[in-house]
């Protein structure tokens, strides 16, 4: 499963597209030059139980590490993942 990334100005999105249709997404907003705020995660019910939400967060963490920025997970799902995955604490704001 390929997770795509799109940045439009101050906003960005990690998403999964299948057969030309977006099936999962995690959106964020840049807060200055060194922080993003994850504000929403949504996964289509057809992908339930496949760990797609976790993969979206994992991709955001990899992006944050690459860009040397921090993440503020305001989205309840992303926040729960950060609490469970202590190995992501290096990018947590």
Secondary structure, 3 states (H helix, E strand, C coil): CCCEEEEECCEEEEEEEECCEEEEEEEEEECCCCEEEEEEEEECHHHCCCCHHHHHHHHHHHHHHHHCCEEEECCHHHHHHHHHCHHHHHHEC
